[in-house]
Amino acid sequence: MSKQIFKTSGAKRRLNLRVSESVYNSLKTFAHAVDSSAAGAASSLVETAFLNSNVIHRYIETYVVATLDPNRRMQLKEVLVYSKQP
């Protein structure tokens, strides 16, 4: 008997993602562990990430630090501060 662990409420929309084969294999393994389809598992992961903003913030911070030099990071910080002004 299959139990759905993750349930979503409200209107559902389709999201198309392209991932590498290794990511897809990891997703299939996760889906099997939670008794779901790969698409259902991906949907649950995306929804959980957006509902838990700390996950998104850490990912963005890691990406920014890894890809931008210190000068560009300072410029980005200034833009963010400016964008928060009323």
Secondary structure as UniProt FT lines:
FT   HELIX           21..33
FT   TURN            34..35
FT   HELIX           38..51
FT   HELIX           53..67
FT   HELIX           70..83
//
